[in-house]
Amino acid sequence: CDNTKPMSVGKELLEEESSDQVAASAVKGTRVKLLDITGPSQLRDEGHISRYSLTAKPGVQDCLHWCLPGVPDTWNEMLFAQI
């Protein structure tokens, strides 16, 4: 990977609402809970999907899909804590 450290040390995520309003409105009024992983994932610069994003640039590594276990492992830990 080209990036080896977090995007910003000590940054807090204090969002009350989901960043995906379509998904939030789909489950509104149901017993389904959303686990929004967008904020924590954005704190990991090397975890951003590169060539599959809307702002893809040539030569950027796709660490999320191939060589970065940390971000998906964090998602699994968050899901496990909710269960």
N, C-alpha and C positions, 0 to 999 in steps of 0.2 A: 504494500500500500504506500501511497505517496504521503498520506497524513497519518501521524502516529499519536496524536494527543487530542483530548476533547476540545470542542469548539470554544467553550468558555468555562473556566473553573469558577465554581461557586454560584452559578446562575440558578435562580429558583424558577420553578414553573408553578404559577398560581392561577390557573384558569378554571373558572367555574363551569364553563360550557365546553362542549366538544368542538373541535375545529372542523368537524365534518357535519354540517347542519343537515344534509340530506339523510345521513344515517341517524342522527339524533331525532329528526322528525319521524322517521320510520318506526322507531321503537317507543316514541312518546305515548304514554297511556298504557303501556304493556309492562310486564314484569321483567322484560329483557333489559340488562344493563350494558352500556357501552364501556369498553376499556380502550380509551383513546391513547394510543402509543405514539402519536405524532410528536408531542412536545419532548418527551425523553429521547426519542430517536434523533431529533434535530440537535440535541446537545452533543451528539457524537458526529463530528465533521466527517470522519472516515466512514460513517455508517450511511451516509446519504447515497441513494441510488444514483449512479452517474449517467451512464449512457442510456438509461431507460427513463430519465426525467425529461420534463418539458424544456429544460435549459441545458440539455446534454452538449458536452464539448468533446471533441476528439482527444484521445490520449488520457482520459480520466479513468482511473481504476473503478471497477464495479465491486467494491469490497463487501457490500451487503450480501450479495448473492454468492460470492466465491471464497473469500478469505477472512471474514470477520465474524467469529462466533459470538462476540460480546453483545451485540445489539439483539439478535434473535434470542439469545439466552436470557437477556433482561426481560424481553416480552414474555417468555415462558415463566419466569419467576413472578412477574406481575399477575399473570393469569392464575398461577398456582395459589398465590396469596388471596385472590378473590374467591377461589373455589373453596 
